[in-house]
Amino acid sequence: MLLKNKVEKSIVITIMLIGGLLVALPFIWMILSSFKNETEVLAIPPTVLPNDPTFSHYIELFQNLNFDVYLVNTLIIVFFSMIGLLLNTMAGYGFGKFHFRGKEIWFMVVLITMMLPGQVTMIPTYLILNEMGLTNTMTGIILPGLISAFNIFLIRQFMVTIPDDLIEAARLDGAGEFYIFMRLIIPLAKPILAVQVILTFIASWNSFLWPLIIANDQSLYTLSVGLSLLQDENVTNYGLQMAGSALMVIPVIIIFTIFQKYIIEGFNVSGIK
């Protein structure tokens, strides 16, 4: 039996390693290719490791192609998206733990908005922002993404699982609502917030269609829009494209690495329950 378990474990580990390698191979190839010169990127047979590593592609991105501006714009969008996530968390907490007139109706309205594809609301949103004079502005790019019905729904479902007695005990001890939210609810909600931080970061970091629609000035473009321009203007410069793509992917991997322990913690807590 012991031998059988070892064999089964070895098979599972081997399959996972092969699967992980197949998934990671395109990303590894992309990052390595970003350090190759143009001749080596197109070399046949291809080289795995760069023979003469160079940072010229990354330097060109920031010196000649305005990627520093695109990076700042993207970071601004990410920052305000995290503020929006805090607002969504407050809304989800309100729907999950407060009682007020029309609560179920308003929550149903939130759910209905989830059924509408984002493309359907783009034209009305654009017309509203145009009437407000917010087109071709950073405010116009940021504002529609602050509130997310999916985030409110997901957080509300988590808040329902928090015992009411815990909140009532804090109130009896004299804690205010804001103190309860920041010092009690937020720490308890770390697992779901970790998931939401990752999803929100990915969505805002990769924002492409809405900035492209609302902004006419290249000084307001994001990294995703800049990367698409790079493909149009430098079709044959694959090393440059690989450098731009690596710049897009690496921060997402870093964010996931930072918050994955909270996701695992959430799985453990769910298993205990």
C-alpha positions in Angstrom: 0.0 0.0 0.0 2.8 2.4 0.9 4.6 1.6 -2.4 1.3 2.2 -4.3 0.8 5.6 -2.6 4.4 6.6 -3.5 3.9 5.6 -7.1 0.5 7.5 -7.3 2.1 10.6 -5.7 5.0 10.4 -8.2 2.7 10.2 -11.1 0.6 13.2 -9.9 3.7 15.3 -9.3 5.1 14.4 -12.7 1.8 15.4 -14.4 1.7 18.6 -12.5 5.3 19.5 -13.4 4.7 18.8 -17.1 1.5 20.8 -17.0 3.1 23.7 -15.2 6.0 23.7 -17.7 3.7 23.7 -20.7 1.7 26.6 -19.2 4.9 28.6 -18.2 6.8 27.9 -21.4 5.3 30.8 -23.5 5.9 33.3 -20.7 9.5 32.1 -20.2 10.1 32.3 -23.9 8.6 35.8 -24.0 10.8 37.1 -21.2 14.0 35.5 -22.6 13.2 36.8 -26.1 12.9 40.4 -24.7 16.6 40.3 -24.0 17.6 39.1 -27.5 18.6 41.3 -30.4 16.4 41.3 -33.5 18.6 38.9 -35.4 18.6 36.3 -32.6 14.8 36.5 -32.0 14.3 35.4 -35.6 17.1 32.9 -35.7 16.5 29.4 -37.0 17.0 27.1 -35.2 15.9 29.3 -32.2 18.1 29.8 -29.2 16.6 29.4 -25.7 19.0 31.6 -23.7 20.1 34.9 -25.3 23.7 34.7 -26.6 24.3 38.4 -26.1 21.7 39.8 -23.6 20.6 43.3 -24.2 18.3 45.8 -22.4 18.0 47.9 -25.6 14.3 47.0 -26.1 13.3 48.1 -22.7 15.3 51.3 -23.0 13.7 52.1 -26.3 10.2 51.5 -24.9 10.7 54.2 -22.3 13.0 56.6 -24.2 11.3 56.6 -27.7 7.9 55.1 -27.4 6.3 57.0 -24.4 5.8 53.8 -22.3 6.7 55.9 -19.3 3.6 58.0 -19.9 1.5 54.9 -20.5 2.8 53.3 -17.3 1.9 56.3 -15.2 -1.6 56.4 -16.7 -2.0 52.7 -16.0 -0.8 53.1 -12.4 -3.3 56.0 -11.9 -6.1 53.8 -13.1 -5.0 50.9 -10.8 -4.8 53.2 -7.8 -8.4 54.5 -8.3 -9.6 51.0 -9.0 -8.4 50.0 -5.6 -10.3 52.9 -4.1 -13.3 51.7 -6.1 -12.8 48.2 -4.6 -13.0 49.8 -1.1 -16.3 51.4 -2.0 -17.5 48.1 -3.4 -16.5 46.4 -0.2 -18.5 49.0 1.8 -21.5 48.4 -0.4 -21.3 44.7 -0.1 -21.0 45.0 3.6 -24.1 47.2 3.7 -26.1 44.8 1.6 -24.9 41.8 3.7 -25.2 43.2 7.3 -27.5 46.2 7.3 -31.3 46.3 7.1 -33.0 49.2 5.2 -36.1 49.7 3.1 -35.8 48.5 -0.4 -32.6 46.5 0.3 -33.6 43.4 -1.7 -34.9 45.5 -4.6 -31.7 47.5 -4.8 -29.6 44.3 -4.6 -31.7 42.9 -7.4 -31.0 45.9 -9.5 -27.3 45.3 -8.9 -27.7 41.7 -10.0 -29.6 42.8 -13.2 -26.7 45.1 -14.2 -24.4 42.0 -14.1 -26.5 40.4 -16.9 -25.8 43.3 -19.3 -22.6 43.0 -21.4 -20.2 45.8 -20.9 -20.4 46.6 -24.6 -24.1 47.4 -24.3 -23.5 50.2 -21.7 -20.5 51.7 -23.5 -22.4 54.0 -25.8 -24.8 55.4 -23.0 -21.8 55.8 -20.7 -19.9 57.7 -23.4 -22.8 60.0 -24.1 -23.3 60.8 -20.4 -19.6 61.5 -20.0 -19.6 63.6 -23.2 -22.4 65.7 -21.8 -20.4 66.2 -18.6 -17.4 67.2 -20.6 -15.3 64.3 -19.4 -14.3 62.7 -22.7 -10.6 62.7 -23.4 -9.8 63.1 -19.7 -8.4 60.8 -17.1 -11.5 61.3 -15.0 -13.6 60.0 -17.8 -11.4 56.9 -18.0 -11.5 56.2 -14.3 -15.1 57.1 -13.3 -17.1 54.2 -15.0 -14.7 51.6 -13.5 -15.0 52.6 -9.8 -18.1 50.6 -9.1 -18.4 46.9 -10.1 -21.7 44.9 -9.6 -19.7 41.7 -9.6 -17.5 42.9 -6.8 -20.5 44.0 -4.7 -22.2 40.7 -5.2 -19.2 38.6 -4.4 -18.4 40.6 -1.3 -22.0 40.6 -0.1 -22.1 36.8 -0.3 -19.0 36.6 1.9 -20.3 39.2 4.4 -23.4 37.1 4.9 -21.2 34.3 6.3 -19.9 36.6 9.1 -21.8 36.0 12.3 -24.0 38.9 13.3 -23.2 38.3 17.0 -19.6 39.3 16.4 -20.7 42.6 15.0 -23.2 43.2 17.8 -20.6 42.4 20.4 -18.3 45.1 18.9 -21.2 47.6 19.0 -21.9 46.8 22.7 -18.3 47.5 23.4 -18.8 51.0 22.0 -17.2 50.5 18.6 -18.5 52.8 15.8 -19.6 51.5 12.4 -16.5 52.7 10.6 -14.2 51.2 13.3 -16.0 47.9 13.0 -15.7 47.9 9.3 -12.0 48.8 9.2 -10.7 46.8 12.2 -13.1 43.8 12.3 -14.6 43.3 8.9 -11.6 44.0 6.7 -9.3 41.5 8.5 -12.0 38.8 8.4 -12.6 39.5 4.7 -8.9 39.2 3.7 -9.4 36.0 1.6 -12.2 37.4 -0.5 -10.5 40.8 -0.8 -7.3 39.1 -1.9 -9.2 37.6 -4.8 -10.9 40.9 -5.6 -7.5 42.8 -5.5 -6.1 40.3 -8.0 -9.1 40.5 -10.3 -9.4 44.3 -10.0 -5.7 44.8 -10.6 -5.7 42.6 -13.7 -8.8 44.3 -15.1 -7.4 47.8 -14.6 -3.8 46.9 -15.5 -5.0 45.4 -18.8 -7.6 48.1 -19.5 -7.7 48.6 -23.2 -11.1 49.2 -24.9 -12.5 51.9 -22.7 -9.3 54.1 -22.7 -9.1 53.6 -26.4 -12.7 54.8 -26.9 -12.8 57.7 -24.4 -9.3 59.1 -25.1 -8.1 60.8 -28.3 -4.8 62.1 -26.9 -1.9 59.5 -26.7 -0.8 61.1 -23.4 -3.9 59.4 -21.8 -3.3 55.9 -23.3 -2.6 52.9 -21.1 0.1 50.2 -21.5 -2.4 47.9 -23.3 -3.2 50.6 -25.8 0.5 51.5 -26.2 1.3 47.8 -26.8 -1.3 47.7 -29.6 0.3 50.8 -31.2 3.7 49.1 -30.9 2.4 46.1 -32.9 1.0 48.4 -35.6 4.1 50.6 -35.9 6.8 48.0 -35.5 5.4 44.8 -37.0 8.7 43.1 -37.5 10.4 44.1 -34.3 9.4 41.1 -32.3 12.0 41.7 -29.5 10.4 45.1 -28.8 7.0 43.5 -28.7 8.3 40.8 -26.3 9.7 43.5 -24.0 6.3 45.3 -24.0 4.4 42.1 -23.3 6.8 41.2 -20.5 6.3 44.6 -19.0 2.5 43.8 -19.0 2.8 40.3 -17.5 5.4 40.6 -14.8 3.5 42.9 -12.4 0.4 40.6 -12.6 2.6 37.7 -11.5 4.1 39.7 -8.7 0.6 40.8 -7.4 -0.6 37.2 -7.5 2.5 36.0 -5.6 1.9 38.6 -2.9 -1.8 37.8 -2.3 -1.9 34.0 -3.0 -1.3 33.2 0.7 -4.5 35.0 1.6 -6.4 33.0 -1.1 -5.0 29.7 0.3 -5.9 30.9 3.8 -9.5 31.4 2.6 -9.6 27.9 1.2 -8.4 26.6 4.6 -11.0 28.6 6.5 -13.7 27.4 4.1 -12.6 23.8 4.7 -12.8 24.2 8.5 -16.3 25.6 8.2 
